């Protein structure tokens, strides 16, 4: 009996060894039959997908926010400016046309309008603080809007820009989603207008703190309203990250400026340019 058991165990070991050898051979055959997909082909596939532009934009903005937070929210580390540089470098590196990039990232463009409407929430939350300030706010809005249009168009004219660029500079005085609609009504380029509006917002968000400090403007509602008129949505984002009251007044200024600009700019465009 003992000898028979030993023989059975030896057979089991032999079978297990055979199954192990077969498994190893099968893995080797799979490895030989299925070669690794070249990284270059994966990159070409991803670069040709519309989702690549969306992922690139979101990743670039996330990188900008990370740098902004690690820089202790300093104005020069503006997350939008950083994201713009990363996206520009990325699509230049892979030679992607802007039209193709915009096709993939147009979902973010759609969210611009909803983000603008969502600014009504902080305005509602600070509604009590708006009472008693209607007159100074309206006067500030009209003065700020007039200075923005006249200075931009005058500089463009002095530098020899044609009427298309001058009208784009006029339309960029309001936030980008509204500015693009205004540009279509006054026969300016919406794309060029968006570039001017975003550039204005980035510059305004970076230099606003230093300009307002130099003017010794301390009240948060005054600082916020000035930023909203001059630097639009990007400036409002910066104001919201610093102080809730400043962000609410900045959003209010951006909204009022957008409505006034959408009505008045098409009426005066032919008179100025």
C-alpha positions as CSV (number, residue, x, y, z in Angstrom):
1,X,0.0,0.0,0.0
2,X,2.8,2.4,1.0
3,X,4.5,1.8,-2.3
4,X,1.3,2.4,-4.3
5,X,0.8,5.7,-2.5
6,X,4.3,6.8,-3.3
7,X,3.7,5.9,-7.0
8,X,0.4,7.9,-7.0
9,X,2.1,11.0,-5.4
10,X,4.9,10.8,-8.0
11,X,2.3,10.7,-10.8
12,X,0.6,13.8,-9.3
13,X,3.9,15.7,-9.1
14,X,4.6,14.7,-12.7
15,X,1.2,16.0,-13.9
16,X,1.6,19.2,-11.9
17,X,5.0,19.7,-13.5
18,X,3.6,19.2,-16.9
19,X,0.8,21.7,-16.3
20,X,3.3,24.2,-15.1
21,X,5.5,23.7,-18.2
22,X,2.4,24.1,-20.4
23,X,1.4,27.4,-18.7
24,X,4.9,28.8,-19.0
25,X,5.0,27.9,-22.7
26,X,1.5,29.4,-23.2
27,X,2.7,32.7,-21.7
28,X,5.7,32.7,-23.9
29,X,3.6,32.1,-27.0
30,X,1.2,34.9,-26.0
31,X,4.2,37.3,-25.4
32,X,5.6,36.4,-28.9
33,X,2.2,36.5,-30.7
34,X,1.1,39.8,-29.1
35,X,3.8,42.4,-29.4
36,X,3.8,45.6,-27.3
37,X,1.9,48.5,-28.9
38,X,4.4,51.2,-29.8
39,X,4.2,54.3,-27.7
40,X,4.4,56.4,-30.9
41,X,1.2,54.9,-32.2
42,X,-0.6,55.5,-28.9
43,X,0.5,59.1,-29.0
44,X,-0.6,59.6,-32.6
45,X,-4.0,58.1,-31.7
46,X,-4.4,60.4,-28.6
47,X,-3.2,63.5,-30.5
48,X,-5.8,62.9,-33.2
49,X,-8.7,62.5,-30.7
50,X,-10.9,65.5,-29.9
51,X,-10.7,64.6,-26.3
52,X,-7.0,65.3,-26.3
53,X,-7.7,69.1,-26.5
54,X,-10.2,68.8,-23.6
55,X,-7.8,66.8,-21.4
56,X,-4.9,69.1,-22.3
57,X,-6.9,72.2,-21.3
58,X,-8.1,70.7,-18.0
59,X,-4.6,69.4,-17.1
60,X,-3.1,72.8,-17.9
61,X,-5.5,74.6,-15.7
62,X,-5.0,72.1,-12.9
63,X,-1.3,72.7,-13.2
64,X,-1.9,76.5,-13.1
65,X,-4.0,76.2,-9.9
66,X,-1.4,74.0,-8.2
67,X,1.4,76.5,-9.0
68,X,-0.9,79.4,-7.9
69,X,-1.6,77.7,-4.5
70,X,2.1,76.9,-3.9
71,X,3.0,80.5,-4.7
72,X,0.6,81.5,-1.9
73,X,-1.8,83.0,-4.4
74,X,0.6,85.7,-5.7
75,X,-0.9,87.7,-8.6
76,X,2.0,86.9,-11.0
77,X,1.2,83.2,-10.7
78,X,-2.2,83.6,-12.3
79,X,-3.6,80.1,-13.1
80,X,-5.2,81.2,-16.4
81,X,-2.0,82.7,-17.7
82,X,-0.1,79.6,-16.8
83,X,-2.7,77.4,-18.4
84,X,-2.6,79.5,-21.6
85,X,1.1,79.1,-21.9
86,X,1.0,75.3,-21.3
87,X,-1.8,74.9,-23.9
88,X,-0.1,77.1,-26.5
89,X,3.2,75.2,-26.0
90,X,1.4,71.9,-26.2
91,X,-0.5,72.5,-29.5
92,X,2.6,74.1,-31.0
93,X,4.7,71.1,-30.1
94,X,2.4,68.6,-31.7
95,X,1.5,71.0,-34.6
96,X,-2.2,71.0,-33.9
97,X,-4.3,73.6,-35.8
98,X,-6.3,76.0,-33.6
99,X,-9.5,75.0,-35.3
100,X,-8.9,71.3,-34.3
101,X,-8.0,72.3,-30.8
102,X,-11.2,74.4,-30.4
103,X,-13.3,71.6,-31.8
104,X,-12.1,69.4,-28.9
105,X,-12.2,72.1,-26.2
106,X,-15.5,73.7,-27.2
107,X,-17.3,72.1,-24.2
108,X,-15.3,74.5,-22.0
109,X,-16.3,77.4,-24.3
110,X,-19.9,76.4,-23.6
111,X,-19.3,76.5,-19.9
112,X,-18.2,80.2,-20.1
113,X,-21.8,81.3,-20.4
114,X,-23.0,79.2,-17.5
115,X,-20.1,80.3,-15.3
116,X,-21.0,83.9,-16.0
117,X,-24.6,83.3,-15.0
118,X,-23.5,81.4,-11.8
119,X,-21.9,84.7,-10.6
120,X,-25.4,85.7,-9.5
121,X,-24.9,83.4,-6.5
122,X,-22.3,85.5,-4.7
123,X,-24.1,88.7,-5.7
124,X,-27.3,87.4,-4.1
125,X,-25.3,86.4,-0.9
126,X,-23.9,90.0,-0.6
127,X,-27.2,91.7,-1.7
128,X,-27.4,93.6,1.6
129,X,-24.0,95.2,1.1
130,X,-25.1,96.6,-2.3
131,X,-27.8,98.8,-0.8
132,X,-26.9,102.5,-0.7
133,X,-24.1,102.2,-3.3
134,X,-26.1,102.3,-6.5
135,X,-25.1,105.9,-7.6
136,X,-21.3,105.5,-7.1
137,X,-21.4,102.1,-8.7
138,X,-23.3,103.3,-11.8
139,X,-21.0,106.3,-12.2
140,X,-17.9,104.1,-11.7
141,X,-19.2,101.7,-14.3
142,X,-19.8,104.4,-17.0
143,X,-16.4,106.0,-16.4
144,X,-14.6,102.7,-16.4
145,X,-16.3,101.5,-19.5
146,X,-15.7,104.8,-21.4
147,X,-12.0,104.9,-20.4
148,X,-11.6,101.2,-21.4
149,X,-13.0,101.8,-24.9
150,X,-11.4,105.2,-25.6
151,X,-7.9,104.2,-24.4
152,X,-7.9,100.9,-26.3
153,X,-9.1,102.3,-29.6
154,X,-6.8,105.3,-29.4
155,X,-3.7,103.2,-28.8
156,X,-4.7,100.8,-31.6
157,X,-5.2,103.8,-34.0
158,X,-1.9,105.4,-33.0
159,X,-0.1,102.1,-33.8
160,X,-1.7,102.0,-37.2
161,X,-4.2,99.2,-36.6
162,X,-7.0,98.8,-39.1
163,X,-10.7,99.2,-38.3
164,X,-11.2,95.5,-37.7
165,X,-8.7,95.4,-34.9
166,X,-10.0,98.7,-33.5
167,X,-13.5,97.3,-33.3
168,X,-12.2,94.1,-31.7
169,X,-10.4,96.3,-29.1
170,X,-13.7,98.1,-28.5
171,X,-15.6,94.8,-28.0
172,X,-13.0,93.4,-25.6
173,X,-14.0,95.9,-23.0
174,X,-16.6,93.4,-21.7
175,X,-16.2,89.8,-20.6
176,X,-15.2,87.3,-23.3
177,X,-18.6,85.4,-23.8
178,X,-20.5,88.7,-24.3
179,X,-17.6,90.4,-26.2
180,X,-17.7,87.6,-28.9
181,X,-21.4,88.3,-29.5
182,X,-20.8,92.0,-29.6
183,X,-17.9,91.5,-32.1
184,X,-20.3,89.7,-34.5
185,X,-22.7,92.6,-34.4
186,X,-20.1,95.3,-35.2
187,X,-18.3,93.2,-37.9
188,X,-15.2,92.4,-35.8
189,X,-13.4,89.1,-35.5
190,X,-14.9,87.1,-32.5
191,X,-11.7,85.0,-32.2
192,X,-9.5,88.1,-32.1
193,X,-11.9,89.8,-29.7
194,X,-11.7,86.8,-27.3
195,X,-7.9,86.9,-27.4
196,X,-7.9,90.6,-26.5
197,X,-10.5,90.1,-23.8
198,X,-8.7,87.1,-22.2
199,X,-5.4,89.0,-22.4
200,X,-7.0,92.0,-20.7
201,X,-8.3,89.9,-18.0
202,X,-5.0,88.2,-17.3
203,X,-3.1,91.5,-17.2
204,X,-5.8,93.1,-15.0
205,X,-5.8,90.2,-12.6
206,X,-2.0,90.4,-12.2
207,X,-1.5,94.2,-11.9
208,X,-4.8,95.1,-10.1
209,X,-3.5,94.5,-6.6
210,X,-0.5,96.8,-7.1
211,X,-2.5,99.5,-8.9
212,X,-5.2,99.6,-6.2
213,X,-2.5,99.5,-3.4
214,X,-0.8,102.5,-5.1
215,X,-4.2,104.3,-5.1
216,X,-4.6,103.4,-1.4
217,X,-8.0,101.9,-2.1
218,X,-8.7,99.7,0.9
219,X,-12.5,98.9,0.9
220,X,-13.1,95.4,-0.5
221,X,-16.2,96.5,-2.4
222,X,-14.3,99.3,-4.2
223,X,-11.4,97.0,-5.1
224,X,-13.8,94.3,-6.3
225,X,-15.9,96.6,-8.4
226,X,-12.8,98.1,-10.1
227,X,-11.4,94.7,-10.8
228,X,-14.7,93.5,-12.3
229,X,-15.0,96.5,-14.7
230,X,-11.3,96.3,-15.9
231,X,-10.4,92.6,-15.7
232,X,-13.8,90.8,-16.3
233,X,-14.1,87.1,-15.5
234,X,-10.4,86.3,-14.8
235,X,-10.2,89.3,-12.5
236,X,-13.4,88.2,-10.8
237,X,-11.9,84.7,-10.2
238,X,-8.9,86.4,-8.6
239,X,-11.1,88.6,-6.4
240,X,-13.2,85.6,-5.3
241,X,-10.1,83.8,-4.2
242,X,-9.0,86.7,-2.0
243,X,-12.3,88.0,-0.5
244,X,-15.9,87.1,-0.8
245,X,-17.2,90.7,-0.7
246,X,-14.6,91.7,-3.4
247,X,-15.7,88.8,-5.5
248,X,-19.4,89.6,-5.3
249,X,-18.8,93.2,-6.3
250,X,-16.4,92.1,-9.0
251,X,-19.1,89.8,-10.4
252,X,-21.7,92.5,-10.2
253,X,-19.4,94.9,-12.1
254,X,-18.6,92.3,-14.8
255,X,-22.4,91.6,-15.2
256,X,-23.4,95.3,-15.4
257,X,-20.5,96.1,-17.7
258,X,-21.5,93.2,-20.0
259,X,-25.1,94.3,-20.2
260,X,-24.2,97.9,-20.8
261,X,-21.6,97.0,-23.4
262,X,-23.9,94.6,-25.3
263,X,-26.4,97.5,-25.7
264,X,-24.2,100.5,-26.1
265,X,-21.2,99.3,-28.1
266,X,-23.1,98.4,-31.2
267,X,-24.7,101.8,-31.2
268,X,-21.5,103.8,-30.9
269,X,-19.1,101.5,-32.8
270,X,-19.5,103.3,-36.2
271,X,-19.2,106.7,-34.5
272,X,-15.8,105.9,-32.9
273,X,-14.1,103.7,-35.5
